[in-house]
Amino acid sequence: MKVVRFEQTINGRPYIIEVSAVGHDRWRADIARKGGGTTALMPFYGTTPNEAADLLSGWLTRAAAPSHSR
């Protein structure tokens, strides 16, 4: 199985996103753990590795954004 890895810094934290082919024009993105394997986070799907990684990255950007007290 082909796996594509993306290393990104999101909101100051490093992430490794692993994207794997799961079908014709179907890719699944997960956050990779340091010791191997992936996290329990819901995977994100796209038609290309970049699209799947971008969807996960966008969600992480919103979810990990610092909260602002009012």
mmCIF file as Biopython writes it, N, C-alpha, C and O atoms, coordinates in Angstrom:
data_model
#
loop_
_atom_site.group_PDB
_atom_site.id
_atom_site.type_symbol
_atom_site.label_atom_id
_atom_site.label_alt_id
_atom_site.label_comp_id
_atom_site.label_asym_id
_atom_site.label_entity_id
_atom_site.label_seq_id
_atom_site.pdbx_PDB_ins_code
_atom_site.Cartn_x
_atom_site.Cartn_y
_atom_site.Cartn_z
_atom_site.occupancy
_atom_site.B_iso_or_equiv
_atom_site.auth_seq_id
_atom_site.auth_asym_id
_atom_site.pdbx_PDB_model_num
ATOM 1   N N  . MET A ? 1  ? 0.842   -1.173 0.000  1.0 0.0 1  A 1 
ATOM 2   C CA . MET A ? 1  ? 0.000   0.000  0.000  1.0 0.0 1  A 1 
ATOM 3   C C  . MET A ? 1  ? 0.890   1.240  0.000  1.0 0.0 1  A 1 
ATOM 4   O O  . MET A ? 1  ? 1.841   1.327  0.777  1.0 0.0 1  A 1 
ATOM 5   N N  . LYS A ? 2  ? 0.584   2.181  -0.857 1.0 0.0 2  A 1 
ATOM 6   C CA . LYS A ? 2  ? 1.362   3.414  -0.944 1.0 0.0 2  A 1 
ATOM 7   C C  . LYS A ? 2  ? 0.933   4.373  0.174  1.0 0.0 2  A 1 
ATOM 8   O O  . LYS A ? 2  ? -0.258  4.594  0.396  1.0 0.0 2  A 1 
ATOM 9   N N  . VAL A ? 3  ? 1.928   4.939  0.872  1.0 0.0 3  A 1 
ATOM 10  C CA . VAL A ? 3  ? 1.680   5.910  1.936  1.0 0.0 3  A 1 
ATOM 11  C C  . VAL A ? 3  ? 2.475   7.175  1.622  1.0 0.0 3  A 1 
ATOM 12  O O  . VAL A ? 3  ? 3.661   7.115  1.300  1.0 0.0 3  A 1 
ATOM 13  N N  . VAL A ? 4  ? 1.805   8.309  1.722  1.0 0.0 4  A 1 
ATOM 14  C CA . VAL A ? 4  ? 2.435   9.614  1.508  1.0 0.0 4  A 1 
ATOM 15  C C  . VAL A ? 4  ? 2.437   10.328 2.851  1.0 0.0 4  A 1 
ATOM 16  O O  . VAL A ? 4  ? 1.412   10.382 3.531  1.0 0.0 4  A 1 
ATOM 17  N N  . ARG A ? 5  ? 3.593   10.880 3.238  1.0 0.0 5  A 1 
ATOM 18  C CA . ARG A ? 5  ? 3.718   11.566 4.528  1.0 0.0 5  A 1 
ATOM 19  C C  . ARG A ? 5  ? 3.895   13.058 4.305  1.0 0.0 5  A 1 
ATOM 20  O O  . ARG A ? 5  ? 4.654   13.489 3.436  1.0 0.0 5  A 1 
ATOM 21  N N  . PHE A ? 6  ? 3.188   13.829 5.099  1.0 0.0 6  A 1 
ATOM 22  C CA . PHE A ? 6  ? 3.291   15.283 5.085  1.0 0.0 6  A 1 
ATOM 23  C C  . PHE A ? 6  ? 3.680   15.730 6.483  1.0 0.0 6  A 1 
ATOM 24  O O  . PHE A ? 6  ? 3.053   15.322 7.461  1.0 0.0 6  A 1 
ATOM 25  N N  . GLU A ? 7  ? 4.712   16.567 6.592  1.0 0.0 7  A 1 
ATOM 26  C CA . GLU A ? 7  ? 5.102   17.139 7.884  1.0 0.0 7  A 1 
ATOM 27  C C  . GLU A ? 7  ? 4.668   18.590 7.881  1.0 0.0 7  A 1 
ATOM 28  O O  . GLU A ? 7  ? 5.055   19.365 7.007  1.0 0.0 7  A 1 
ATOM 29  N N  . GLN A ? 8  ? 3.858   18.952 8.869  1.0 0.0 8  A 1 
ATOM 30  C CA . GLN A ? 8  ? 3.329   20.313 8.936  1.0 0.0 8  A 1 
ATOM 31  C C  . GLN A ? 8  ? 3.399   20.833 10.361 1.0 0.0 8  A 1 
ATOM 32  O O  . GLN A ? 8  ? 3.338   20.062 11.319 1.0 0.0 8  A 1 
ATOM 33  N N  . THR A ? 9  ? 3.525   22.138 10.491 1.0 0.0 9  A 1 
ATOM 34  C CA . THR A ? 9  ? 3.408   22.795 11.779 1.0 0.0 9  A 1 
ATOM 35  C C  . THR A ? 9  ? 2.094   23.561 11.756 1.0 0.0 9  A 1 
ATOM 36  O O  . THR A ? 9  ? 1.881   24.429 10.910 1.0 0.0 9  A 1 
ATOM 37  N N  . ILE A ? 10 ? 1.218   23.228 12.698 1.0 0.0 10 A 1 
ATOM 38  C CA . ILE A ? 10 ? -0.106  23.836 12.754 1.0 0.0 10 A 1 
ATOM 39  C C  . ILE A ? 10 ? -0.274  24.450 14.127 1.0 0.0 10 A 1 
ATOM 40  O O  . ILE A ? 10 ? -0.179  23.760 15.142 1.0 0.0 10 A 1 
ATOM 41  N N  . ASN A ? 11 ? -0.524  25.747 14.158 1.0 0.0 11 A 1 
ATOM 42  C CA . ASN A ? 11 ? -0.659  26.480 15.422 1.0 0.0 11 A 1 
ATOM 43  C C  . ASN A ? 11 ? 0.526   26.217 16.345 1.0 0.0 11 A 1 
ATOM 44  O O  . ASN A ? 11 ? 0.356   26.073 17.556 1.0 0.0 11 A 1 
ATOM 45  N N  . GLY A ? 12 ? 1.730   26.155 15.767 1.0 0.0 12 A 1 
ATOM 46  C CA . GLY A ? 12 ? 2.955   25.993 16.540 1.0 0.0 12 A 1 
ATOM 47  C C  . GLY A ? 12 ? 3.283   24.563 16.956 1.0 0.0 12 A 1 
ATOM 48  O O  . GLY A ? 12 ? 4.285   24.341 17.636 1.0 0.0 12 A 1 
ATOM 49  N N  . ARG A ? 13 ? 2.468   23.591 16.565 1.0 0.0 13 A 1 
ATOM 50  C CA . ARG A ? 13 ? 2.714   22.196 16.935 1.0 0.0 13 A 1 
ATOM 51  C C  . ARG A ? 13 ? 3.048   21.383 15.690 1.0 0.0 13 A 1 
ATOM 52  O O  . ARG A ? 13 ? 2.405   21.545 14.653 1.0 0.0 13 A 1 
ATOM 53  N N  . PRO A ? 14 ? 4.056   20.504 15.785 1.0 0.0 14 A 1 
ATOM 54  C CA . PRO A ? 14 ? 4.415   19.673 14.626 1.0 0.0 14 A 1 
ATOM 55  C C  . PRO A ? 14 ? 3.467   18.478 14.490 1.0 0.0 14 A 1 
ATOM 56  O O  . PRO A ? 14 ? 3.094   17.851 15.481 1.0 0.0 14 A 1 
ATOM 57  N N  . TYR A ? 15 ? 3.092   18.180 13.265 1.0 0.0 15 A 1 
ATOM 58  C CA . TYR A ? 15 ? 2.236   17.034 12.965 1.0 0.0 15 A 1 
ATOM 59  C C  . TYR A ? 15 ? 2.819   16.271 11.789 1.0 0.0 15 A 1 
ATOM 60  O O  . TYR A ? 15 ? 3.408   16.867 10.887 1.0 0.0 15 A 1 
ATOM 61  N N  . ILE A ? 16 ? 2.659   14.969 11.796 1.0 0.0 16 A 1 
ATOM 62  C CA . ILE A ? 16 ? 2.962   14.146 10.634 1.0 0.0 16 A 1 
ATOM 63  C C  . ILE A ? 16 ? 1.635   13.545 10.196 1.0 0.0 16 A 1 
ATOM 64  O O  . ILE A ? 16 ? 0.984   12.821 10.949 1.0 0.0 16 A 1 
ATOM 65  N N  . ILE A ? 17 ? 1.248   13.860 8.966  1.0 0.0 17 A 1 
ATOM 66  C CA . ILE A ? 17 ? 0.011   13.345 8.407  1.0 0.0 17 A 1 
ATOM 67  C C  . ILE A ? 17 ? 0.371   12.245 7.419  1.0 0.0 17 A 1 
ATOM 68  O O  . ILE A ? 17 ? 1.151   12.461 6.492  1.0 0.0 17 A 1 
ATOM 69  N N  . GLU A ? 18 ? -0.198  11.077 7.622  1.0 0.0 18 A 1 
ATOM 70  C CA . GLU A ? 18 ? 0.018   9.957  6.702  1.0 0.0 18 A 1 
ATOM 71  C C  . GLU A ? 18 ? -1.242  9.768  5.870  1.0 0.0 18 A 1 
ATOM 72  O O  . GLU A ? 18 ? -2.349  9.690  6.402  1.0 0.0 18 A 1 
ATOM 73  N N  . VAL A ? 19 ? -1.054  9.695  4.562  1.0 0.0 19 A 1 
ATOM 74  C CA . VAL A ? 19 ? -2.168  9.519  3.642  1.0 0.0 19 A 1 
ATOM 75  C C  . VAL A ? 19 ? -1.945  8.205  2.899  1.0 0.0 19 A 1 
ATOM 76  O O  . VAL A ? 19 ? -0.868  7.975  2.348  1.0 0.0 19 A 1 
ATOM 77  N N  . SER A ? 20 ? -2.960  7.349  2.883  1.0 0.0 20 A 1 
ATOM 78  C CA . SER A ? 20 ? -2.829  6.054  2.210  1.0 0.0 20 A 1 
ATOM 79  C C  . SER A ? 20 ? -3.988  5.849  1.236  1.0 0.0 20 A 1 
ATOM 80  O O  . SER A ? 20 ? -5.107  6.309  1.461  1.0 0.0 20 A 1 
ATOM 81  N N  . ALA A ? 21 ? -3.680  5.143  0.149  1.0 0.0 21 A 1 
ATOM 82  C CA . ALA A ? 21 ? -4.692  4.816  -0.847 1.0 0.0 21 A 1 
ATOM 83  C C  . ALA A ? 21 ? -5.618  3.748  -0.283 1.0 0.0 21 A 1 
ATOM 84  O O  . ALA A ? 21 ? -5.161  2.737  0.250  1.0 0.0 21 A 1 
ATOM 85  N N  . VAL A ? 22 ? -6.923  3.979  -0.404 1.0 0.0 22 A 1 
ATOM 86  C CA . VAL A ? 22 ? -7.902  2.995  0.062  1.0 0.0 22 A 1 
ATOM 87  C C  . VAL A ? 22 ? -8.824  2.548  -1.071 1.0 0.0 22 A 1 
ATOM 88  O O  . VAL A ? 22 ? -9.730  1.743  -0.853 1.0 0.0 22 A 1 
ATOM 89  N N  . GLY A ? 23 ? -8.600  3.058  -2.258 1.0 0.0 23 A 1 
ATOM 90  C CA . GLY A ? 23 ? -9.403  2.698  -3.422 1.0 0.0 23 A 1 
ATOM 91  C C  . GLY A ? 23 ? -9.010  3.570  -4.591 1.0 0.0 23 A 1 
ATOM 92  O O  . GLY A ? 23 ? -8.120  4.413  -4.477 1.0 0.0 23 A 1 
ATOM 93  N N  . HIS A ? 24 ? -9.674  3.367  -5.717 1.0 0.0 24 A 1 
ATOM 94  C CA . HIS A ? 24 ? -9.399  4.181  -6.904 1.0 0.0 24 A 1 
ATOM 95  C C  . HIS A ? 24 ? -9.843  5.616  -6.623 1.0 0.0 24 A 1 
ATOM 96  O O  . HIS A ? 24 ? -11.013 5.852  -6.321 1.0 0.0 24 A 1 
ATOM 97  N N  . ASP A ? 25 ? -8.920  6.573  -6.720 1.0 0.0 25 A 1 
ATOM 98  C CA . ASP A ? 25 ? -9.198  7.985  -6.427 1.0 0.0 25 A 1 
ATOM 99  C C  . ASP A ? 25 ? -9.780  8.186  -5.031 1.0 0.0 25 A 1 
ATOM 100 O O  . ASP A ? 25 ? -10.642 9.042  -4.833 1.0 0.0 25 A 1 
ATOM 101 N N  . ARG A ? 26 ? -9.311  7.402  -4.067 1.0 0.0 26 A 1 
ATOM 102 C CA . ARG A ? 26 ? -9.788  7.515  -2.683 1.0 0.0 26 A 1 
ATOM 103 C C  . ARG A ? 26 ? -8.591  7.386  -1.753 1.0 0.0 26 A 1 
ATOM 104 O O  . ARG A ? 26 ? -7.936  6.345  -1.712 1.0 0.0 26 A 1 
ATOM 105 N N  . TRP A ? 27 ? -8.308  8.457  -1.002 1.0 0.0 27 A 1 
ATOM 106 C CA . TRP A ? 27 ? -7.162  8.514  -0.092 1.0 0.0 27 A 1 
ATOM 107 C C  . TRP A ? 27 ? -7.651  8.872  1.297  1.0 0.0 27 A 1 
ATOM 108 O O  . TRP A ? 27 ? -8.575  9.669  1.457  1.0 0.0 27 A 1 
ATOM 109 N N  . ARG A ? 28 ? -7.012  8.266  2.317  1.0 0.0 28 A 1 
ATOM 110 C CA . ARG A ? 28 ? -7.376  8.504  3.717  1.0 0.0 28 A 1 
ATOM 111 C C  . ARG A ? 28 ? -6.202  9.147  4.444  1.0 0.0 28 A 1 
ATOM 112 O O  . ARG A ? 28 ? -5.077  8.653  4.380  1.0 0.0 28 A 1 
ATOM 113 N N  . ALA A ? 29 ? -6.471  10.251 5.135  1.0 0.0 29 A 1 
ATOM 114 C CA . ALA A ? 29 ? -5.441  10.960 5.901  1.0 0.0 29 A 1 
ATOM 115 C C  . ALA A ? 29 ? -5.663  10.742 7.390  1.0 0.0 29 A 1 
ATOM 116 O O  . ALA A ? 29 ? -6.782  10.866 7.887  1.0 0.0 29 A 1 
ATOM 117 N N  . ASP A ? 30 ? -4.584  10.416 8.098  1.0 0.0 30 A 1 
ATOM 118 C CA . ASP A ? 30 ? -4.585  10.236 9.548  1.0 0.0 30 A 1 
ATOM 119 C C  . ASP A ? 30 ? -3.360  10.938 10.122 1.0 0.0 30 A 1 
ATOM 120 O O  . ASP A ? 30 ? -2.389  11.196 9.410  1.0 0.0 30 A 1 
ATOM 121 N N  . ILE A ? 31 ? -3.415  11.243 11.412 1.0 0.0 31 A 1 
ATOM 122 C CA . ILE A ? 31 ? -2.232  11.766 12.096 1.0 0.0 31 A 1 
ATOM 123 C C  . ILE A ? 31 ? -1.391  10.570 12.522 1.0 0.0 31 A 1 
ATOM 124 O O  . ILE A ? 31 ? -1.904  9.638  13.142 1.0 0.0 31 A 1 
ATOM 125 N N  . ALA A ? 32 ? -0.112  10.592 12.196 1.0 0.0 32 A 1 
ATOM 126 C CA . ALA A ? 32 ? 0.794   9.497  12.557 1.0 0.0 32 A 1 
ATOM 127 C C  . ALA A ? 32 ? 1.294   9.701  13.975 1.0 0.0 32 A 1 
ATOM 128 O O  . ALA A ? 32 ? 1.531   10.830 14.407 1.0 0.0 32 A 1 
ATOM 129 N N  . ARG A ? 33 ? 1.453   8.601  14.692 1.0 0.0 33 A 1 
ATOM 130 C CA . ARG A ? 33 ? 2.050   8.643  16.029 1.0 0.0 33 A 1 
ATOM 131 C C  . ARG A ? 33 ? 3.553   8.476  15.894 1.0 0.0 33 A 1 
ATOM 132 O O  . ARG A ? 33 ? 4.033   7.914  14.910 1.0 0.0 33 A 1 
ATOM 133 N N  . LYS A ? 34 ? 4.294   8.961  16.877 1.0 0.0 34 A 1 
ATOM 134 C CA . LYS A ? 34 ? 5.751   8.853  16.844 1.0 0.0 34 A 1 
ATOM 135 C C  . LYS A ? 34 ? 6.226   7.411  16.821 1.0 0.0 34 A 1 
ATOM 136 O O  . LYS A ? 34 ? 7.199   7.100  16.133 1.0 0.0 34 A 1 
ATOM 137 N N  . GLY A ? 35 ? 5.575   6.533  17.543 1.0 0.0 35 A 1 
ATOM 138 C CA . GLY A ? 35 ? 5.982   5.138  17.612 1.0 0.0 35 A 1 
ATOM 139 C C  . GLY A ? 35 ? 5.427   4.272  16.494 1.0 0.0 35 A 1 
ATOM 140 O O  . GLY A ? 35 ? 5.639   3.059  16.489 1.0 0.0 35 A 1 
ATOM 141 N N  . GLY A ? 36 ? 4.724   4.874  15.554 1.0 0.0 36 A 1 
ATOM 142 C CA . GLY A ? 36 ? 4.099   4.123  14.471 1.0 0.0 36 A 1 
ATOM 143 C C  . GLY A ? 36 ? 2.605   4.024  14.687 1.0 0.0 36 A 1 
ATOM 144 O O  . GLY A ? 36 ? 2.114   4.268  15.789 1.0 0.0 36 A 1 
ATOM 145 N N  . GLY A ? 37 ? 1.896   3.677  13.666 1.0 0.0 37 A 1 
ATOM 146 C CA . GLY A ? 37 ? 0.445   3.608  13.737 1.0 0.0 37 A 1 
ATOM 147 C C  . GLY A ? 37 ? -0.166  4.986  13.625 1.0 0.0 37 A 1 
ATOM 148 O O  . GLY A ? 37 ? 0.539   5.976  13.430 1.0 0.0 37 A 1 
ATOM 149 N N  . THR A ? 38 ? -1.481  5.047  13.750 1.0 0.0 38 A 1 
ATOM 150 C CA . THR A ? 38 ? -2.177  6.327  13.652 1.0 0.0 38 A 1 
ATOM 151 C C  . THR A ? 38 ? -2.994  6.557  14.907 1.0 0.0 38 A 1 
ATOM 152 O O  . THR A ? 38 ? -3.151  5.658  15.734 1.0 0.0 38 A 1 
ATOM 153 N N  . THR A ? 39 ? -3.508  7.758  15.041 1.0 0.0 39 A 1 
ATOM 154 C CA . THR A ? 39 ? -4.305  8.115  16.208 1.0 0.0 39 A 1 
ATOM 155 C C  . THR A ? 39 ? -5.744  7.649  16.026 1.0 0.0 39 A 1 
ATOM 156 O O  . THR A ? 39 ? -6.118  7.159  14.961 1.0 0.0 39 A 1 
ATOM 157 N N  . ALA A ? 40 ? -6.532  7.805  17.060 1.0 0.0 40 A 1 
ATOM 158 C CA . ALA A ? 40 ? -7.935  7.421  17.011 1.0 0.0 40 A 1 
ATOM 159 C C  . ALA A ? 40 ? -8.800  8.495  16.358 1.0 0.0 40 A 1 
ATOM 160 O O  . ALA A ? 40 ? -10.017 8.339  16.263 1.0 0.0 40 A 1 
ATOM 161 N N  . LEU A ? 41 ? -8.183  9.570  15.914 1.0 0.0 41 A 1 
ATOM 162 C CA . LEU A ? 41 ? -8.912  10.651 15.262 1.0 0.0 41 A 1 
ATOM 163 C C  . LEU A ? 41 ? -9.603  10.147 14.002 1.0 0.0 41 A 1 
ATOM 164 O O  . LEU A ? 41 ? -9.051  9.333  13.261 1.0 0.0 41 A 1 
ATOM 165 N N  . MET A ? 42 ? -10.803 10.634 13.768 1.0 0.0 42 A 1 
ATOM 166 C CA . MET A ? 42 ? -11.540 10.264 12.567 1.0 0.0 42 A 1 
ATOM 167 C C  . MET A ? 42 ? -10.702 10.595 11.326 1.0 0.0 42 A 1 
ATOM 168 O O  . MET A ? 42 ? -10.169 11.700 11.225 1.0 0.0 42 A 1 
ATOM 169 N N  . PRO A ? 43 ? -10.580 9.666  10.393 1.0 0.0 43 A 1 
ATOM 170 C CA . PRO A ? 43 ? -9.793  9.959  9.191  1.0 0.0 43 A 1 
ATOM 171 C C  . PRO A ? 43 ? -10.540 10.906 8.254  1.0 0.0 43 A 1 
ATOM 172 O O  . PRO A ? 43 ? -11.764 11.024 8.308  1.0 0.0 43 A 1 
ATOM 173 N N  . PHE A ? 44 ? -9.785  11.566 7.407  1.0 0.0 44 A 1 
ATOM 174 C CA . PHE A ? 44 ? -10.342 12.460 6.399  1.0 0.0 44 A 1 
ATOM 175 C C  . PHE A ? 44 ? -10.033 11.872 5.033  1.0 0.0 44 A 1 
ATOM 176 O O  . PHE A ? 44 ? -8.941  11.350 4.809  1.0 0.0 44 A 1 
ATOM 177 N N  . TYR A ? 45 ? -10.990 11.957 4.121  1.0 0.0 45 A 1 
ATOM 178 C CA . TYR A ? 45 ? -10.854 11.340 2.806  1.0 0.0 45 A 1 
ATOM 179 C C  . TYR A ? 45 ? -10.844 12.389 1.700  1.0 0.0 45 A 1 
ATOM 180 O O  . TYR A ? 45 ? -11.493 13.428 1.812  1.0 0.0 45 A 1 
ATOM 181 N N  . GLY A ? 46 ? -10.096 12.104 0.626  1.0 0.0 46 A 1 
ATOM 182 C CA . GLY A ? 46 ? -10.067 12.965 -0.544 1.0 0.0 46 A 1 
ATOM 183 C C  . GLY A ? 46 ? -9.763  12.142 -1.778 1.0 0.0 46 A 1 
ATOM 184 O O  . GLY A ? 46 ? -9.480  10.948 -1.684 1.0 0.0 46 A 1 
ATOM 185 N N  . THR A ? 47 ? -9.823  12.787 -2.945 1.0 0.0 47 A 1 
ATOM 186 C CA . THR A ? 47 ? -9.556  12.076 -4.201 1.0 0.0 47 A 1 
ATOM 187 C C  . THR A ? 47 ? -8.069  12.039 -4.538 1.0 0.0 47 A 1 
ATOM 188 O O  . THR A ? 47 ? -7.652  11.297 -5.427 1.0 0.0 47 A 1 
ATOM 189 N N  . THR A ? 48 ? -7.266  12.843 -3.830 1.0 0.0 48 A 1 
ATOM 190 C CA . THR A ? 48 ? -5.809  12.843 -4.004 1.0 0.0 48 A 1 
ATOM 191 C C  . THR A ? 48 ? -5.172  12.878 -2.612 1.0 0.0 48 A 1 
ATOM 192 O O  . THR A ? 48 ? -5.832  13.242 -1.639 1.0 0.0 48 A 1 
ATOM 193 N N  . PRO A ? 49 ? -3.892  12.501 -2.512 1.0 0.0 49 A 1 
ATOM 194 C CA . PRO A ? 49 ? -3.216  12.613 -1.209 1.0 0.0 49 A 1 
ATOM 195 C C  . PRO A ? 49 ? -3.225  14.044 -0.676 1.0 0.0 49 A 1 
ATOM 196 O O  . PRO A ? 49 ? -3.452  14.262 0.514  1.0 0.0 49 A 1 
ATOM 197 N N  . ASN A ? 50 ? -2.981  15.009 -1.546 1.0 0.0 50 A 1 
ATOM 198 C CA . ASN A ? 50 ? -2.948  16.414 -1.106 1.0 0.0 50 A 1 
ATOM 199 C C  . ASN A ? 50 ? -4.305  16.870 -0.587 1.0 0.0 50 A 1 
ATOM 200 O O  . ASN A ? 50 ? -4.385  17.563 0.427  1.0 0.0 50 A 1 
ATOM 201 N N  . GLU A ? 51 ? -5.378  16.481 -1.287 1.0 0.0 51 A 1 
ATOM 202 C CA . GLU A ? 51 ? -6.717  16.889 -0.852 1.0 0.0 51 A 1 
ATOM 203 C C  . GLU A ? 51 ? -7.039  16.304 0.524  1.0 0.0 51 A 1 
ATOM 204 O O  . GLU A ? 51 ? -7.540  17.018 1.392  1.0 0.0 51 A 1 
ATOM 205 N N  . ALA A ? 52 ? -6.760  15.024 0.734  1.0 0.0 52 A 1 
ATOM 206 C CA . ALA A ? 52 ? -7.032  14.397 2.026  1.0 0.0 52 A 1 
ATOM 207 C C  . ALA A ? 52 ? -6.214  15.065 3.136  1.0 0.0 52 A 1 
ATOM 208 O O  . ALA A ? 52 ? -6.742  15.346 4.211  1.0 0.0 52 A 1 
ATOM 209 N N  . ALA A ? 53 ? -4.926  15.319 2.876  1.0 0.0 53 A 1 
ATOM 210 C CA . ALA A ? 53 ? -4.068  15.972 3.872  1.0 0.0 53 A 1 
ATOM 211 C C  . ALA A ? 53 ? -4.545  17.397 4.149  1.0 0.0 53 A 1 
ATOM 212 O O  . ALA A ? 53 ? -4.529  17.838 5.298  1.0 0.0 53 A 1 
ATOM 213 N N  . ASP A ? 54 ? -4.965  18.117 3.117  1.0 0.0 54 A 1 
ATOM 214 C CA . ASP A ? 54 ? -5.454  19.486 3.303  1.0 0.0 54 A 1 
ATOM 215 C C  . ASP A ? 54 ? -6.722  19.520 4.148  1.0 0.0 54 A 1 
ATOM 216 O O  . ASP A ? 54 ? -6.893  20.416 4.975  1.0 0.0 54 A 1 
ATOM 217 N N  . LEU A ? 55 ? -7.610  18.554 3.947  1.0 0.0 55 A 1 
ATOM 218 C CA . LEU A ? 55 ? -8.829  18.503 4.757  1.0 0.0 55 A 1 
ATOM 219 C C  . LEU A ? 55 ? -8.513  18.261 6.225  1.0 0.0 55 A 1 
ATOM 220 O O  . LEU A ? 55 ? -9.089  18.906 7.101  1.0 0.0 55 A 1 
ATOM 221 N N  . LEU A ? 56 ? -7.601  17.335 6.499  1.0 0.0 56 A 1 
ATOM 222 C CA . LEU A ? 56 ? -7.197  17.066 7.879  1.0 0.0 56 A 1 
ATOM 223 C C  . LEU A ? 56 ? -6.463  18.265 8.466  1.0 0.0 56 A 1 
ATOM 224 O O  . LEU A ? 56 ? -6.713  18.646 9.609  1.0 0.0 56 A 1 
ATOM 225 N N  . SER A ? 57 ? -5.567  18.856 7.698  1.0 0.0 57 A 1 
ATOM 226 C CA . SER A ? 57 ? -4.816  20.014 8.155  1.0 0.0 57 A 1 
ATOM 227 C C  . SER A ? 57 ? -5.745  21.184 8.485  1.0 0.0 57 A 1 
ATOM 228 O O  . SER A ? 57 ? -5.558  21.866 9.492  1.0 0.0 57 A 1 
ATOM 229 N N  . GLY A ? 58 ? -6.736  21.410 7.638  1.0 0.0 58 A 1 
ATOM 230 C CA . GLY A ? 58 ? -7.701  22.487 7.884  1.0 0.0 58 A 1 
ATOM 231 C C  . GLY A ? 58 ? -8.484  22.264 9.169  1.0 0.0 58 A 1 
ATOM 232 O O  . GLY A ? 58 ? -8.713  23.201 9.933  1.0 0.0 58 A 1 
ATOM 233 N N  . TRP A ? 59 ? -8.896  21.012 9.408  1.0 0.0 59 A 1 
ATOM 234 C CA . TRP A ? 59 ? -9.617  20.696 10.632 1.0 0.0 59 A 1 
ATOM 235 C C  . TRP A ? 59 ? -8.711  20.913 11.849 1.0 0.0 59 A 1 
ATOM 236 O O  . TRP A ? 59 ? -9.138  21.490 12.849 1.0 0.0 59 A 1 
ATOM 237 N N  . LEU A ? 60 ? -7.459  20.449 11.760 1.0 0.0 60 A 1 
ATOM 238 C CA . LEU A ? 60 ? -6.528  20.642 12.880 1.0 0.0 60 A 1 
ATOM 239 C C  . LEU A ? 60 ? -6.293  22.124 13.155 1.0 0.0 60 A 1 
ATOM 240 O O  . LEU A ? 60 ? -6.190  22.536 14.311 1.0 0.0 60 A 1 
ATOM 241 N N  . THR A ? 61 ? -6.210  22.916 12.106 1.0 0.0 61 A 1 
ATOM 242 C CA . THR A ? 61 ? -6.010  24.355 12.271 1.0 0.0 61 A 1 
ATOM 243 C C  . THR A ? 61 ? -7.151  24.962 13.077 1.0 0.0 61 A 1 
ATOM 244 O O  . THR A ? 61 ? -6.930  25.771 13.978 1.0 0.0 61 A 1 
ATOM 245 N N  . ARG A ? 62 ? -8.370  24.561 12.742 1.0 0.0 62 A 1 
ATOM 246 C CA . ARG A ? 62 ? -9.529  25.099 13.471 1.0 0.0 62 A 1 
ATOM 247 C C  . ARG A ? 62 ? -9.632  24.509 14.877 1.0 0.0 62 A 1 
ATOM 248 O O  . ARG A ? 62 ? -9.911  25.236 15.831 1.0 0.0 62 A 1 
ATOM 249 N N  . ALA A ? 63 ? -9.410  23.205 15.015 1.0 0.0 63 A 1 
ATOM 250 C CA . ALA A ? 63 ? -9.587  22.531 16.307 1.0 0.0 63 A 1 
ATOM 251 C C  . ALA A ? 63 ? -8.481  22.884 17.306 1.0 0.0 63 A 1 
ATOM 252 O O  . ALA A ? 63 ? -8.740  22.958 18.507 1.0 0.0 63 A 1 
ATOM 253 N N  . ALA A ? 64 ? -7.272  23.100 16.832 1.0 0.0 64 A 1 
ATOM 254 C CA . ALA A ? 64 ? -6.147  23.349 17.725 1.0 0.0 64 A 1 
ATOM 255 C C  . ALA A ? 64 ? -5.853  24.831 17.897 1.0 0.0 64 A 1 
ATOM 256 O O  . ALA A ? 64 ? -4.866  25.206 18.530 1.0 0.0 64 A 1 
ATOM 257 N N  . ALA A ? 65 ? -6.709  25.671 17.332 1.0 0.0 65 A 1 
ATOM 258 C CA . ALA A ? 65 ? -6.494  27.120 17.443 1.0 0.0 65 A 1 
ATOM 259 C C  . ALA A ? 65 ? -6.646  27.535 18.902 1.0 0.0 65 A 1 
ATOM 260 O O  . ALA A ? 65 ? -7.516  27.030 19.611 1.0 0.0 65 A 1 
ATOM 261 N N  . PRO A ? 66 ? -5.800  28.453 19.344 1.0 0.0 66 A 1 
ATOM 262 C CA . PRO A ? 66 ? -5.927  28.931 20.725 1.0 0.0 66 A 1 
ATOM 263 C C  . PRO A ? 66 ? -7.300  29.596 20.929 1.0 0.0 66 A 1 
ATOM 264 O O  . PRO A ? 66 ? -7.757  30.360 20.079 1.0 0.0 66 A 1 
ATOM 265 N N  . SER A ? 67 ? -7.938  29.302 22.045 1.0 0.0 67 A 1 
ATOM 266 C CA . SER A ? 67 ? -9.226  29.946 22.327 1.0 0.0 67 A 1 
ATOM 267 C C  . SER A ? 67 ? -8.957  31.322 22.904 1.0 0.0 67 A 1 
ATOM 268 O O  . SER A ? 67 ? -7.970  31.551 23.605 1.0 0.0 67 A 1 
ATOM 269 N N  . HIS A ? 68 ? -9.846  32.209 22.594 1.0 0.0 68 A 1 
ATOM 270 C CA . HIS A ? 68 ? -9.714  33.585 23.069 1.0 0.0 68 A 1 
ATOM 271 C C  . HIS A ? 68 ? -10.830 33.863 24.062 1.0 0.0 68 A 1 
ATOM 272 O O  . HIS A ? 68 ? -12.011 33.756 23.730 1.0 0.0 68 A 1 
ATOM 273 N N  . SER A ? 69 ? -10.452 34.219 25.277 1.0 0.0 69 A 1 
ATOM 274 C CA . SER A ? 69 ? -11.454 34.552 26.296 1.0 0.0 69 A 1 
ATOM 275 C C  . SER A ? 69 ? -12.034 35.917 25.994 1.0 0.0 69 A 1 
ATOM 276 O O  . SER A ? 69 ? -11.346 36.806 25.492 1.0 0.0 69 A 1 
ATOM 277 N N  . ARG A ? 70 ? -13.289 36.068 26.302 1.0 0.0 70 A 1 
ATOM 278 C CA . ARG A ? 70 ? -13.937 37.366 26.047 1.0 0.0 70 A 1 
ATOM 279 C C  . ARG A ? 70 ? -14.205 38.074 27.340 1.0 0.0 70 A 1 
ATOM 280 O O  . ARG A ? 70 ? -14.745 39.180 27.337 1.0 0.0 70 A 1 
#
